[in-house]
Amino acid sequence: MAESVELPSRLAILPFRNKVLLPGAFIRIRCTSQSSVKLVEQELWQREEKGLIGILPVRDAAEMASVGSVLTQGSDPGERSSKIQGGTSDAHKLEGKNQQEVFHWHKRGVAARALHLSRGVEKPSGRVTYTVVLEGLCRFSVEELNTRGIYCTAKISPLEMTKAEMEQVEQDPDFITLSRQFKSTAMELISVFEQKHKTSGRIRVLLETVPLHKLADIFVASFEMSFEEQLCMLDSVDLKVRLSKATELVDRHLQSIRVAEKITQKVEGQLSKSQKEFLLRQQMRAIKEELGDNDDDEDDLAALERKMQGAGMPSNIWKHAQRELRRLKKMQPQQPGYNSSRVYLELLADLPWQKASEEQELDLKAAKDRLDSDHYGLVKVKQRIVEYLAVRKLKPDARGPVLCFVGPPGVGKTSLASSIAAALGRKFVRISLGGVKDEADIRGHRRTYIGSMPGRLIDGLKRVGVCNPVMLLDEIDKTGSDIRGDPASALLEVLDPEQNKTFNDHYLNVPFDLSKVVFVATANRAQPIPPPLLDRMEVIELPGYTPDEKLRIAMQHLIPRVLDQHGLTPEFLQIPEDMVKLIIQGYTREAGVRNLERNFAALARAAAVRVAEQEQTVPLNKGIDKLTSPLLENRLAEGAEMEMEVIPMGVNNHEISNTFRIASPLVVDEALLEKILGPPRFDDREAAERVATPGVSVGLVWTTFGGEVQFVEATAMVGKGELHLTGQLGDVIKESAQIALTWVRARTADFKLAAAEDLNLLEGRDIHIHFPAGAVPKDGPSAGVTLVTALVSLFSQKSARADTAMTGEMTLRGLVLPVGGVKDKILAAHRYGIKRVILPQRNLKDLVEVPAAVLSSLEIIPVKRVEDVLEQAFEGGCPWRRQSKL
């Protein structure tokens, strides 16, 4: 430790940029600049151990914080430095690029002497450099700063106390208290240091041998602190201030060490746990090797790699998978990302990149027969599938179609998709989109999320195991959208043949080819489907079945299926064709056949109860000889020992039917229908009964469940000439009612609906129009002609024809405009027993899609104007037509 030295009046100054050397501290610097090399050579190298220099802190102008005096020098401002306490990193030359740069010199510094000095020469430049180890001695104050050649010198005054002043301060009670606090904190720091580094008590000797005013500088210089704190310690000339500041800094350093120790202990505890698990796994692996059990993680990864090699991935995806596999092999099974990476690689290995269904030889006739056996009718759909097969026969790599079946419930849209898969010889996968609101259900979640998973499309392909299945997108019109995205927009990429070759699932994060998939979508309505998505699909409408088609479907498909589901055969339940027609006409009025199947199921349940109650079976303990099983008779003839054998009693349906014996099968008739299903819900007299009163007309409307017959009722009452509308009506249908009333009021005289002196139909009365049923929302323009007919019937007190239904939009000038859903509406009229249908003339082209059997039973009346409608809507035509201006 340096003893007290006598300082000269002037010292050569070596500036330290943003660094402070405290008394008692050691520092090593490397001098490379011309000024610092010259200073070291003249002041230290030539004077050897007698040389002294001054170390003065310097801060950049940009970092200046108004500390001390400011002097401007044109020379190199000095050297970067680093301590040699606890490390040996060399300081580097200050890179002063501008000789006129302004630096701010601190007004106090520390005198230093060289403990070690070495000289070197840089090659190939030949420049001389010095490496110096300096020891801080004592503080001084700068009174005047000058230049000597190319380096600086300063006139200084020492700041250290004299011996008398020191003895006086040591008697101060405050100083004694501060000394005890400092020694106590320093002792704790030394204890922690010795425990951490396993050193002996050599450091403790410092507390006993070194004076406190030097010990404070030594302790503070031994750990890292900011430049401002170093300057504050340098400026602490007063011993009490210096001890107080040193105690604060040592205590803070002690607390930081303790916090670091706690963190280290936690980390070491976790590491020791991991090391313990690793050791146990190694022991388990050795035990398994001795037992010959090789199902450890390495074998699993090897099996996974073999599986990935056999998956047939494209080259770019195989490179990506290899990279992920290498990353997985470097991870321990207990690491957080291990399971997610492994699940991801297993998905890559399970996906059918190249594996496809082995299609049989394309036989158009066999495929058509298969479709006919599964579904009756649906000629247009079957023809489209046969066309696709014909194209595949000519061009094997033809693109799969994207079909969309639109129609009411129960017409066989979903089952038709599975039949298409069977006809094509492909596997079938169904994806329900009803209620889906999250885009991630289509494209998957990104792997950065916890619990991420692939989308439904990739998951479906993984389950089915081939890359060319028939994929059903069920209820595509019932997707929603919210803050999580729009699934319908995500389907644009899926159903576009130009884009789905490189479909990118967010979880998969590599392109997958969907162009070989045959997509079939189903929807009840086309309106909710976004137009861009609808444009990518080939829409095929399935409007519903005629009564004759329902009869054939019931006899060929529904009744055999219902009997099989209830464990019955035709020997137990027989439903004649006439009774099937009665159920269709009196108990169901729907576009599909779902309710028809439910009625058959009710009959089958009643038959099952009758069979179970009247069963005549022989108990086994009454003698086995009374059972008439051919299999049993053969075994008895062979002399088998029956007590040693179990005879299967349910070998075939014949043996089962012999077990249950009833006197006669249950034949359904009208009385039984009313007993089981109740009285008929519908009859053909409904329209005649409801139209018997003037003010009622029969219209045809379209709903999501197919076409329906809509009655319109109008009545008049005392009032102020207002129009009242009820029946949950939309804005369009309300406007149609206003147009109809205006048109009738404008032609009051033509139709002679009022006396000549009173042509105001609404004088002193209100008109109320109602659309039953009130709980069903209604909207659309197609009820215009129906409203006119109801109003004319009300004002003329003439009843409209009960066998005539109508549809069409009307204009204010009386023109009848075309409407949509014509096929559904005509089928609905046929179901209700309507005989005549008034239709806009421009809708005659839509009759091509109506079955010929339906058209033959109806009279289709095309009209152009509302006057033509009224001429046909009343019995015998308009009774006032001769007087009118029609």
C-alpha positions, 0 to 999 in steps of 0.5 A: 500500500502506498505511503504518503508522498510529497507532491511537486507543484506541477504535474504532467496530466494524463486525461482519462475519458469518462473514467476516474482513478481513486487513491489506492486503486490500480489500473493498466493502460496502453498508450498509443497516441503521440501525446500520451507516448511522449508524456510516458516517455519523458515523465515515467520512462526516463525518471524510472521509479521517481516519476509521478503524473496526474490523472485527470477525469475528462468528459465529452462535451455531449455528456457534460453535466456542469461539473467543475471548470471548463478548459479547452485544449487542442491536444489529444484528450487522453486514453481510455482505461480499465482497472486491473483489479479483478481483471486484465483487459487492456485499455485502448487508445482514445479515438480522437478524430478532431483535434479541435474537439472541446472536452470538459476537464474535471478540476480535481484529480489523483497523482499516480506512479508507475508500478510496471512499465513496458515498451513495445513497437507495432509492426509494420508501422514501427510506432512505439507504444507503452503499457503502464500499470498505475497506482493512485496516490492522493488527491490534488486540485488543478489551479492552472492547466498549460501545455508542454510540447504536445501534452498538458501540465498543471499547477496543482495543490494537494488536498490531503489532510495533515497529520494533526488535522487527521488526529483531530478528525479521528476524535470526532464522535460522528467520524467514530460512528461512521467508521463503525458503520463502514467497518461493519458493512465492509466486514459483511462484504468481505465475508460474502466474498471469502465464502464465494471465492473460498479465500483465506482472511487476507482481506480482513487484514486491510481493515486493521492495517490500512487507515480508514480514509484510504480504505474507503477509496480502496473498497469503492474502487473494487466494484463497478459504479457509474462515472458520476458516482466515481466523480462524487467519490473523488470530490469527497475530500472531507473524511466524514463525507467520504466514509458516508458515501463509501458506506452507501456504495458498499452496502448497495453492492452487498445487496446486489450480491445477495440478490444475485446469490438468490437468483443463482441458488434458484437456477442451480436448484433447477439445474440440479433437478434437470441433472438428476432427471438426466441421470435417471433417464440415462440409468433407465436407458441402460436398464432398457438396453440390458432388458432388450427394450428399445422404445426410448426417445432415440428409437422414437426419433429414429422411427419418426425420421423413417416415417418422414422419409416415407411420407413422400414430401416435396424436396423443399418441405423435406429440407424444412422437416430435416431442419426441424428434426435436427433441432428436435434431436438437440433438445431434451424431452423435458424442455418446453418446446420439445413436445410441440416440435415433435407433434409438428413433425408427426403431423408432417409425417402423417400428411398424405403428400403423395398417397392417393386413393387407388381409383378403379377403372373408370366405368361410367355405367357402373358409377351411374348405377351406383348413384341411382341405387343411392338416390332417386331422381336428382338427374342434373347432379348425377349427370354432372358427376358422370361428365366429370368421370368422362373428363377424367377418363380422357384426361387423368390429371383433370382438376376436381370440380367444386360443387355447391348443392343449394336446397332445403333441408332433407333433400339429400345434399349431405348423403349425395356427397358420400355417394359421389365419393363411392361412385368415384372410388375415393375416400370421404371426409366431412367438415361442418362449417355451421357456426364457425366464426374463427378464420383459424378453423380453416387456416389453423393457428400459428405455432407461436400460440399455446395450444395451436393446432392445424385447421380443419382441412389439414386435420381432415386430410390427416384423418382420411390419409389420402390427398384426393378425397371427396371433401364435404364442406357442410353448411357453408352458408352458416359461417359467421365473422367477428374480430377473429376473422372471416372463415368465408374469406379464408375459403376463397384460397381453398376453393380457387383452383389457381390458389389451392395448389399451394394452400398455406396452413398457418400451423403447417407453415409450408404449402400443401396441394389441395388441387386433387381434392373434390370439394362439395359444399352444401347450403340451404340458401345462396344469398348469405354466401359472399359473392366472391366465394359463390363465384368459385363454386358451381351451384346446383340447386336441389329444390325438392321432391314431387309426391311421386318422387317421394313415393319412390324414395319411400318404397326403395330407400326409406322403408327398408332403412327404417325397418333395418334400424328397428330390427324388423323385416317385412314379415313384421310390418307392411306399409302399402303404397296407398298408405305411403301416399296418404302419409305424404299428402296428409301428414307431411308437406315439405321439400325433402323427406325427413319428416316422412322418415320420422312418420315411418319410424313412428310406425316401426316403433309401434310394430316393434312394441307389438312384436315384443308383446306377442313374441312366442319363444320357448324357454331354453329349460323347456327342452332344446328339441323344440327349437327349429334351427337347421344348424342345431339339427345337424349337430344333433345328428352328428352326436355332439355333446351339447353340454360341452358346446355353445350353440350360436343362436343368432347365426342369420336373420332366418334363425332370428325371425324364427325366434320371434313368431307372431300370428300375422304381420302388422299391415298399416291402414287408415285406422292404424295411421290415425291411431299412431300418427293422429288425424291428418294434418293437411287436406286439400280442402284447406285452400277452398275453406280459407278462400270462401270469404271475399278478401282472401287470395292464394300466393306462392312464396319461397323459403329456405325450406322450399316453396310454400303457399301463402294466404293473404287476407284483407278486410275493411273497417270504419276508420280514417283511410289508413292501411294496416299491415301485420304478419312480421313483414319486411320493408319490400313487402310493405311497399308492395302492399302500398303499390297494390292499394294505390293501383286499385284506388286509381282504377276504382271507376274502371272496376266499378268498385264504388258508386259514381259519386263516391270514388274514394275507396278509403273514405271513412274506413281503414284497410287491414292486410294480414299474412298468416302465420304471424310468427314467420318473417316474410319479405320480397316483392313476389306477393304484389299480384296476390295483394291486388287480387285480395283487395279487388276481392274485398272491394267487389265482395267477390271470392277468388278461385280456391284452386288458383295460386299466383306469384309475381311482382307488380309495378305501379303501372300494372306490369307483372315482373318475373320472380325467382324460385319458380320451381319450388313454388310450383312444387309447393302448389302441387303439394297443396292440391292447387290446380291452376298457377298464375305466373309472369310470362317472363318466367315460362323459361323456368318451367324447364326445370319442373318435372313433367309429371307436375306440369301435366297436373297443373294449368300454368297461366302466363300473364303480362299485366295485373288486369290479366291476373284479375281476369284469371283469378275470379270464377268466370273472369271479371264480372265487370270486364265489359264495363271496364276500360281493360 
